[in-house]
Amino acid sequence: MAGDVFPSYSKTSIAIIIPTNTIGCLIDSASIAGTNYVYTVNGQMFTNATDGHIQTTAQGFSGTSDRSTPWKTLTELLAAYQHGCPEKQMRSLYTTASQDFLERVYKNPDITARFVNYASSITNMQVCMGYDFKSGYLAYVKIDHGYHSQIDPFFMIQSNGKYLLSTYSSNETNSRNIFIFLSKSAVTNQVR
């Protein structure tokens, strides 16, 4: 690929249907419909690896973007990961409220080394889905790295027209259940 290429960004109403017997899901009486939990979100899903693919610098990404979509910010994050997590670049990707987390990472050489070792082993990121959540946007991303593949959540807040990563931690039942189900099943198995 030549030049910067990002997943398209749009939002629509999506019904996420999760069987109530999914191992690891929390009971959510308010969202039960028959034998399923049903969550309606305003967001986007990607049903194939090509559409949700996050471009690497080796594939032509320049390393910077205007961060006007969550996917552009995640593309910059992957570039930072693959270039050894430069502190200045990492800090620029996160909200002001998240800087304490980065301070803890970069203040301790052992933690910095573990963080950089893990992040630089990431070879591929693929967006599964994202949706409006609380005061921001929650994305679930499949990450391939030197150890295995996994689904990770990324929370972003829009500030001055840019999406910035946030260390916000969610314990809400709906986001947890969606995360658990995505970790066990393909996106197309749960969305209507």
N, C-alpha and C positions, 0 to 999 in steps of 0.2 A: 504494500500500500504506500502511496506517496502522499505526503501532507497529512494534516490532522483530520481524523475521522472519529466521530462520536456517535454513540447510539442516539437515535431520534428521541426527543422528549415531548411527551404529551400526557394528558391526564383524562381519565374517564371513570365512570362509576363501575366498580368491579365487585362482584359477590364472591367471597372466598368461602368455600364449603369444606369443612373439616369434620370427619367422623368423630363422634364423641368418645369412641373407644381407642383413639390414637394414643399410644403409650407416651407418657410424658406431658400430655395436655392437662391443663388445670380445668376444674369444673367452672363453667360459665353459664349459670342458669338463665341469665338475661338474653343469651344468644342462641339458645337451643331451638332448633326447628326439626322435629322428628328425631332422627338419630344423628343429627349433625349440629355443629356450631356453624352459624352463618354470620360472617362479618362483611359489611358493605363498606368499601373504602373508595376514596377518590385518588386514583393513581394510574400506574402503568405496569404491564407485565410483558415479559419477553418469552416467547414460546420456543425459540431456537437459539442456539449458541451464536450464530452470526449476528443477529439483531442486537443482542445484549453484550456483545464483545467489547471489552475495554482495550483500546489500542496501546501497544507498548512503544517505547522510543525506537526499538529495533524494527518495528513495523512502520515507522515514519512519523510518530508523534513528536512534535517540536519541543515538548517539555512544559509549555505554558498554554493557558487558555484564558478566556474572560470569566470563567467560572459561572456563567449565566444559567447553567443547568446542573443538576446533581451529577450527571454523567461526565460532564467536563471536569468537575472537581475530582471525581474518582479517577479519571484518566491522569490528572496531575499527581494524585496520590500514588498511583502505581508507578509513575515515572520517578517520583521521589524515593519510593521503596527500592526500586531497581538501581538507583544511583547512590545507595548507601545512607539514605535518610538524612541529608544535610539539615542541620538544626534550623537554620533560617528558613529554608524552604518548607519544612514540616510546620513550623510555627505559623507561616503565612496561610496555611490551609485550614487552620483551626480558629474557632471563635476566641474572643478575648477571655471569656469565662472558662475556656479549656486550657489556658496556658499553664496553670498549676500542674496539670497532668504532665505536660511536656517538660516542665521544670524538673519534676521528679525523675523522668526518664533520662534527661541529659545531664543531670547533676551527678549521677552515680555511674561511673565507668562500667561496672559490671552489668547494670541494667541496660545501659546504652548498647553494650556489645551484644547482649541477648536480643534486644529489640532489633538492632541492625541485622544480625544474623538471620532472624526469622523473616523480617520484611524483605531482605534482599533475596531470599529463597523463593519468593512468590514469582511464578512464571506466567500466570494468567488470571484475569478477573473477568467474570461474566455476570452481568446484572440479571437477576431472576425477576424481581419486581420491586416497586417502590410506591409509596403512597403518603398522602398528607397525614401527619400524626402530631398531635399536640400542637406546638407552635412551630413545627418544622416539617421535615420530610424524612421518612424512614425507608431505607433501601436494604434489600437482602441480596447479597452478592456471593456467588460461588467463587471461591479462591482455590487455585491450585498452587501448591508450594512443595518444597523439598521433602515434606513429611507425608502429606496426603492432600485430599480435597475436603473442603468444608464450606458451609454456608455461614457468612458473618453478617450481622446487621451494622449499618452505618447510619447515624443520625446526623442530619444537616439542618442548619438554620440559614434562612436567606437574610442577608444583611447588605444594604446598599446595592441591591441587584445581583449579589454574588452568593452562591451557596458555599457555606463554610462548615467543616466538620465540627461536631460537638461531642464531648465525652458524656453527654446525658445518658443515664442508664435507666431503662424502662423495666418496671416490674408489673405493668398492666397485663391483665389476663389475655386480652385480645392479641397484643403484639407477641407475647410469649407463645401462645397457641399457634399463631401463624408461623413463627420461627421454627417451632418444633415440627410442624407439619412439613414445612419447606425442606427441612433437614432430612426428612424421610421419604419425600414424594416429589415427583415432577410437578412443576407449576401448572401444567395443563390438566392435571388430575383434579384440581381443586377449584378452578375458576370457571364461572359461568357468565 
